[in-house]
Structures are given as C-alpha cells and as structure tokens.
Amino acid sequence: MVSANPSRLERVLSSPKSAGTAMFGAMLLAFVWVNSPYQSFYEVIHHAPMSVQIGALVIAKPMISWINEGLMVFFFFLIGLEIKREVYEGQLSSLRQVALPAIAAIGGMAIPAAIYLAFNVNDPIAAKGWAIPAATDIVLALAFLALLGPRVPIALKVFLTALAIFDDFGTLVIIAAFYSGELSAFAMMLALAGIAAAMLLNRMRVTQTAAYLLVGVLLWVTLLKSGVHATLAGVALAFCIPMRVDGKEILKQIEHDLSPWVGFGVVPVFAFFNAGIELGGSAIASLLEPISLGVVLGLFLGKQLGVFASARAAVWMGLASLPPGVSWWQLYGVSLLAGVGFTMSLFIAALAFNEPGAILTTNLSIVVGSLLSGAAGMMVLHLACQKIDPNTDDRSVAVGNQT
C-alpha cells in the first residue's frame, strides 16, 4: 500500500528535485570522466559487448544499446503508467482539463521540429533528427520548477505535468511511426499475441507482478525482433496493468514502487552513458553546424514559442481557459522550461543517427539547449512567482500577478 504518511526517505525518493539532482550528477560524472586522462576506460564500458542466448535466440549488443533499448523499458513503462492514471482519473480525465496543455503540447512539438528542419531540410541524413528538439524531459522540467518551492501555484505545476505527459505521448507516437526499422510480420504477430496475453491478465483481474513481468519480457523480445522500437513494450504493458482490483490500487502501487528505481537508477544510468561528451575545440565549433543550430534553437526558441503561442491562441479562441491563479508571465516561464529536453531528446538522437560523431555533436547541442531553457525559465518564474509582501499594499503586486 502507498503510505499515507511517507517517511523522509520516501519524500526524498519521490521528489522531482532529488531525481533531477541524481541525473545531473550522473551527467557531470560522465562529462568529467570523458574529459580526463581516463577517457579510454569510459569508452571500454560504453561499448562493452554483452549477449544473451536461449537456444536459437541470440541477443548480442554493446552496453550502450542494452541501456537505451533494454533498461529504458522501465522508464517508458513508468511513463505509460502515469499516462493511464491521468487519463482515467487525473489531470487528463476531462476535456476541460485537457484542452490547454494538449493544444500547447502540439504547438510545442510542431514549432521546434519546423525550426530544426529549416536548418537541415536539404540534408536527408540530418533531417532524420527533426524530432530531437520536440521532446520535453518531464523529470528535469519538474525538478527546475520544484527548486522554486511553494511560491509556484499548484495549477502551474498541474499544467506543466499535463503538458509533459502529452509531450511524452506524442514522442512515443513519433518513435513508433518514424524511428522503427523494417517490420517483421511474424515477430509483430508474436508481439500482438503478447499484448493480448497482458490484456487477458487484466480481464482476469490478475494482480501478481511476476505474471505481467513474464509477459513483458516476451513482449520486449518480440518487439526487438519485429523492427518496432523495443522500449515501446513498456508503454504497451503499462496500459494493460489494472487500475485497481478488489479495492487495491494496483497501478498506483506499482507506480509508487517503481518511481525511485527509475528516478535514481534507470535515468541516471542512461544519462551517464549518453552524456559523455568530449569538450574540445571541434566540439565547440560544431555548435555552429546546421544540426546543432536546429537542436539548440529548436529547444530554446521553438519550445517557448510553440507552447506559449499555442496556449494564447487557445484561450483567445475560447477553446481553453488560463488555469486559476496562473498569470501569463508564469505560463511563459513554464513554456521556457518545456525546452528542457534532456532524456527524451538524447534518446531520439540515438535513434536518429548511427555515426558516433553526429551523436556526440547532437548530445552537446541538447545539453546547451536544455540548460539555456532551464536557466531562462527559472529567471522568469523567479520574478513571476514572487510572494506578495504582507506589509505592502495592493499596488506592490508581484510580476506574476500581472497580465
């Protein structure tokens, strides 16, 4: 059962701020290691071969692929659980709650992609990375917001969470549609059979985690062999987990138990293996290349423009309303934070490019664009969410209360 009175350790493990700090720590460790005399040891770990064989079935990949295609399944499984919970009974359970973040998320994915393509449309290989700046990192975005503490209106946190969830859903659709390989009909049939088996477990009200885990492993293997990106097995399985059985909150309990492992294990390990960027003269110069400009400007300018302009248009046309207690300045600050695309952007970059040099250049651009977005968002929100001094009159309202 999820504790009604969580301990201090539980509060730390469930804090976006703590998870973001762990991710930053892993990224910094990789960065320092790669730019030290011991770089070769990082490369040995990064590309260490690993294989699993069961009879005629053989899966052989370097360590980085096991991380990105295997370990990240748990990350996507958690995202799937969050989306299902929010759709059934959370922030996405009514059209009124959905309208503003959904429209803002669509604009926040379309404009960055358009900016990226404006720089790379004439290069077929570079153009494959169009979705890199379209993604938002929900963990880091919420971690930045958490740094401001109780000054941030609850409605603003709800908006950012809903926006990130829609963004994650859109990213999953993009990965499935544009970043999967040639499909194997036989493996796809087996994968569909695996999904049907998981749905049957749901219908039979099975609550044993081991049963779903076994089906999940089979689903991951079949998707890996099918050409569809294997991490989507986590999302498919998540939607088959029952919300509750006989009064027991099954989905919430799994989400509660899994979150610390993902936040403090899976995501930092992923960050460590994907943020090893060698910072030399050529790396700095690469920031002026079309791919880098597309990524940095897509994240920093495209995200804020897409999210904020779409939200303003939706309110102006009467399709949605501004959340209560939230000002346009505050919404603009959150629009900037949406440009923090670290985890999902790195993941898409690894799918889009095969050449190590292109991946390293893109990863550096993602870090730069995300840091610019995070710093600018924090500055705007720091001003927009200032507390009103009780000793002053109404004329000295904070920037955040102005429209």
C-alpha positions in Angstrom: 0.0 0.0 0.0 1.1 3.6 -0.7 1.8 5.1 2.7 -0.5 8.0 3.7 2.3 9.4 5.9 5.5 8.9 3.9 8.8 8.9 5.7 11.5 11.5 5.0 13.3 8.9 2.8 10.1 8.3 0.8 9.6 12.0 0.3 13.2 12.4 -0.9 12.9 9.4 -3.3 9.6 10.8 -4.7 10.9 14.4 -5.2 11.5 15.6 -8.7 14.2 17.8 -7.3 16.1 14.8 -5.9 15.7 12.8 -9.1 16.9 15.8 -11.2 19.9 16.2 -9.0 20.8 12.5 -9.4 20.5 12.9 -13.2 22.7 16.0 -13.2 25.2 14.2 -11.0 25.4 11.2 -13.5 25.7 13.6 -16.4 28.5 15.6 -14.7 30.4 12.4 -13.8 30.3 11.2 -17.4 31.4 14.6 -18.7 34.3 14.9 -16.3 35.4 11.3 -17.0 35.4 11.7 -20.8 37.4 14.9 -20.5 40.0 13.3 -18.2 43.1 11.2 -19.0 41.0 8.1 -18.2 38.6 8.6 -21.2 39.6 5.2 -22.7 38.1 3.4 -19.7 34.7 5.1 -20.3 34.8 4.0 -23.9 35.5 0.4 -22.8 32.5 0.4 -20.6 30.4 2.3 -23.1 31.0 -0.3 -25.9 31.5 -3.4 -23.8 29.8 -6.3 -25.7 27.0 -8.3 -24.0 25.0 -11.2 -25.3 22.1 -13.4 -24.1 21.4 -16.7 -25.7 18.5 -19.1 -25.0 18.6 -21.9 -27.5 18.5 -20.4 -31.0 17.5 -17.0 -29.7 20.6 -14.7 -29.5 20.6 -11.0 -28.5 24.1 -9.5 -28.8 24.6 -5.8 -28.3 27.1 -3.3 -26.9 26.4 -2.0 -23.4 25.1 1.4 -24.7 22.4 -0.5 -26.7 21.4 -2.6 -23.7 20.9 0.7 -21.7 19.0 2.5 -24.4 16.9 -0.4 -25.7 16.6 -2.5 -22.6 17.0 -0.6 -19.3 14.9 2.3 -20.7 11.9 0.0 -21.0 11.3 0.7 -17.3 11.4 4.4 -17.9 8.8 4.1 -20.7 6.7 1.6 -18.6 6.6 4.3 -15.8 5.5 6.9 -18.4 2.8 4.6 -19.6 1.5 4.1 -16.0 1.4 7.8 -15.5 -0.5 8.5 -18.7 -3.0 5.8 -18.0 -3.6 7.0 -14.4 -4.0 10.6 -15.6 -6.4 9.7 -18.4 -8.6 7.6 -16.2 -8.9 9.7 -13.1 -6.3 12.5 -13.2 -5.4 15.7 -15.0 -6.4 14.3 -18.4 -9.7 12.8 -17.4 -11.9 15.7 -18.7 -11.9 17.8 -21.8 -11.8 21.0 -19.8 -8.6 19.9 -18.1 -7.1 18.5 -21.3 -7.6 21.4 -23.7 -4.9 23.9 -22.8 -2.0 21.6 -22.1 -2.9 19.4 -25.2 -3.0 22.3 -27.6 0.2 23.8 -26.0 1.9 20.4 -26.3 1.0 20.1 -30.0 2.4 23.6 -30.7 5.4 22.8 -28.5 6.3 19.8 -30.7 5.5 21.3 -34.1 7.4 24.6 -33.9 10.8 23.1 -32.7 10.6 20.4 -35.4 9.9 23.1 -38.0 12.9 25.2 -36.8 15.2 22.1 -36.9 14.0 21.3 -40.5 14.6 24.9 -41.6 18.3 24.3 -40.9 18.5 20.7 -42.2 15.8 20.2 -44.8 18.4 19.9 -47.6 20.4 17.2 -45.8 18.4 13.9 -45.8 20.6 12.3 -43.1 20.5 15.4 -40.8 16.7 15.8 -41.4 16.2 12.5 -39.6 16.8 14.3 -36.3 13.7 16.6 -36.7 12.1 15.2 -33.6 15.0 15.7 -31.3 14.0 19.3 -30.1 10.3 18.3 -30.0 10.6 16.4 -26.7 10.4 17.6 -23.1 12.1 15.9 -20.2 9.3 15.7 -17.6 11.8 14.8 -14.7 14.1 17.8 -15.3 11.4 20.2 -16.1 9.6 19.4 -12.8 12.9 19.5 -11.0 13.6 23.0 -12.1 10.0 24.0 -11.1 10.5 22.3 -7.7 13.5 24.5 -7.0 11.2 27.5 -6.6 9.4 25.8 -3.7 5.9 26.7 -2.5 5.9 30.0 -4.4 4.8 28.1 -7.5 0.9 27.9 -7.9 -0.4 24.3 -7.8 -2.3 25.0 -11.0 1.0 25.8 -12.8 2.6 22.5 -11.7 -0.5 20.7 -12.9 -0.3 22.4 -16.2 3.4 21.6 -16.7 2.8 17.9 -15.7 -0.1 17.6 -18.1 1.9 19.3 -20.9 4.8 16.9 -20.3 2.5 13.9 -20.3 1.0 14.9 -23.7 4.5 15.6 -24.9 5.6 12.2 -23.8 2.6 10.6 -25.6 3.4 12.5 -28.8 7.1 11.4 -28.5 6.0 7.8 -28.2 3.9 8.0 -31.3 6.8 9.6 -33.2 9.2 6.9 -32.1 6.7 4.2 -33.2 5.9 5.8 -36.5 9.3 7.3 -37.6 12.1 5.6 -35.7 11.3 1.9 -36.1 13.1 -0.3 -38.6 11.8 -2.7 -41.2 9.0 -4.7 -39.7 8.9 -8.5 -39.4 5.4 -9.7 -39.8 6.0 -12.9 -37.8 7.6 -11.0 -34.9 4.8 -8.4 -34.9 2.2 -11.2 -34.7 4.0 -12.6 -31.7 4.1 -9.1 -30.1 0.4 -8.6 -30.7 -0.2 -12.0 -29.0 1.9 -10.8 -26.1 -0.2 -7.7 -25.8 -3.4 -9.8 -26.0 -2.0 -12.0 -23.2 -1.4 -9.0 -21.0 -4.9 -7.7 -21.7 -6.2 -11.2 -20.7 -4.4 -11.0 -17.4 -6.1 -7.6 -16.8 -9.5 -9.0 -17.7 -8.9 -12.0 -15.3 -8.0 -9.4 -12.6 -4.6 -10.9 -12.1 -2.5 -8.8 -9.6 0.7 -10.8 -9.4 3.5 -8.6 -10.7 5.5 -11.7 -11.9 2.8 -12.6 -14.4 3.0 -9.2 -16.1 6.8 -9.2 -15.9 7.0 -12.5 -17.7 4.6 -11.3 -20.5 6.6 -8.0 -20.6 9.9 -9.8 -21.2 8.4 -11.8 -24.0 6.8 -8.6 -25.5 10.2 -6.8 -25.3 12.0 -9.6 -27.2 9.3 -9.9 -29.9 9.3 -6.1 -30.4 13.1 -6.1 -30.5 13.0 -8.6 -33.3 10.0 -7.0 -35.1 11.6 -3.7 -36.0 9.4 -1.6 -33.7 11.5 0.0 -31.0 11.6 -2.4 -28.1 11.1 0.3 -25.4 7.5 0.7 -26.5 6.9 -2.7 -24.9 7.0 -0.8 -21.6 4.2 1.5 -22.7 2.0 -1.3 -24.1 2.4 -3.3 -20.9 1.6 -0.3 -18.7 -1.8 0.2 -20.4 -2.6 -3.5 -19.5 -2.0 -3.0 -15.8 -5.3 -2.9 -13.9 -6.1 0.4 -12.1 -7.5 -1.5 -9.1 -8.7 -5.0 -8.1 -10.9 -5.6 -5.1 -10.2 -2.1 -3.7 -6.5 -2.5 -4.0 -4.8 0.3 -6.0 -2.6 -1.9 -8.3 -1.4 0.6 -10.8 -0.7 3.3 -8.2 1.2 0.9 -6.1 3.4 -0.3 -9.0 4.0 3.3 -10.0 4.9 4.2 -6.4 7.3 1.3 -6.0 8.9 1.8 -9.4 9.4 5.6 -9.4 12.5 5.6 -7.1 14.2 2.9 -9.2 13.6 4.8 -12.4 14.4 8.2 -11.0 17.6 7.2 -9.1 18.7 4.2 -11.2 17.5 3.9 -14.7 17.5 7.6 -15.7 21.0 8.4 -14.1 22.5 5.3 -15.7 21.0 6.4 -19.1 22.4 10.0 -18.5 25.8 8.6 -17.6 26.1 6.5 -20.8 24.7 9.2 -23.1 26.3 12.4 -21.7 29.9 11.5 -22.2 30.8 14.5 -24.4 34.4 15.3 -25.1 34.6 19.1 -25.0 37.3 20.2 -27.4 37.7 22.9 -29.9 36.0 20.9 -32.6 33.0 20.2 -30.2 32.6 23.9 -29.6 32.8 24.7 -33.3 30.2 22.0 -34.0 27.6 24.2 -32.3 27.5 26.3 -35.4 26.7 23.4 -37.6 23.1 23.1 -39.0 22.2 20.1 -36.8 23.4 21.9 -33.7 21.7 25.1 -34.5 18.5 23.2 -35.3 18.6 21.4 -31.9 19.6 24.4 -29.7 17.2 26.9 -31.3 14.5 24.3 -31.6 14.7 23.6 -27.8 15.3 27.2 -26.6 13.2 29.2 -29.1 10.9 26.7 -30.7 9.6 25.2 -27.5 8.8 28.5 -25.8 7.2 29.9 -28.9 5.2 26.8 -29.7 3.9 26.3 -26.2 3.2 29.9 -25.3 1.7 31.0 -28.6 -0.5 27.9 -28.9 -1.8 28.5 -25.3 -2.5 32.1 -26.0 -4.3 31.2 -29.2 -6.4 28.5 -27.5 -7.5 31.0 -24.8 -8.2 33.8 -27.3 -10.3 31.4 -29.5 -12.3 30.2 -26.4 -11.0 26.6 -26.7 -9.5 26.7 -23.2 -9.0 29.0 -20.2 -6.0 30.0 -18.2 -5.7 27.9 -15.0 -6.9 29.7 -11.9 -4.3 31.7 -10.1 -1.8 31.5 -13.0 -0.6 34.5 -14.9 0.7 34.8 -18.5 4.1 35.6 -17.2 4.1 32.3 -15.2 2.9 30.4 -18.2 5.6 31.9 -20.3 8.2 30.7 -17.7 6.8 27.2 -17.9 6.9 27.4 -21.7 10.7 28.1 -21.4 11.1 25.1 -19.1 9.4 22.9 -21.7 12.6 23.4 -23.7 14.5 21.1 -21.2 14.5 18.0 -23.4 17.4 16.1 -22.0 16.4 12.4 -21.6 13.9 12.1 -24.4 16.0 14.2 -26.8 19.1 12.1 -26.1 17.0 9.0 -26.7 15.7 10.2 -30.1 19.2 11.4 -31.1 20.5 7.8 -30.6 17.7 6.5 -32.8 18.1 9.2 -35.5 21.9 8.9 -36.0 24.3 6.0 -36.3 27.6 7.9 -36.6 29.2 8.5 -33.2 30.5 11.9 -34.1 27.0 13.1 -35.1 25.5 11.7 -31.9 28.1 13.4 -29.7 27.6 16.7 -31.5 23.8 16.4 -31.1 24.1 15.5 -27.5 26.2 18.6 -26.8 23.6 20.7 -28.5 20.8 19.1 -26.4 22.7 19.9 -23.2 23.2 23.5 -24.3 19.6 24.0 -25.4 18.2 22.4 -22.3 20.5 24.4 -20.0 19.5 27.7 -21.8 15.8 26.8 -21.5 16.1 25.8 -17.8 18.1 28.9 -16.8 15.8 31.3 -18.7 12.7 29.6 -17.3 14.0 29.8 -13.8 14.7 33.5 -14.1 11.3 34.3 -15.5 9.5 32.2 -12.9 11.6 33.6 -10.1 10.2 37.0 -10.9 6.7 35.8 -11.9 6.2 33.8 -8.7 7.4 36.2 -6.2 5.4 36.3 -3.0 3.5 39.4 -2.1 4.9 41.1 1.0 2.0 41.2 3.6 3.4 44.6 4.8 2.9 46.2 1.4 -0.4 47.4 -0.2 -2.0 46.0 -3.2 -0.1 48.3 -5.5 3.1 46.3 -5.0 1.9 43.1 -6.5 4.4 40.7 -7.9 5.2 40.4 -11.6 3.4 37.0 -11.6 0.0 38.6 -10.7 0.1 40.9 -13.7 -1.4 40.0 -17.0 
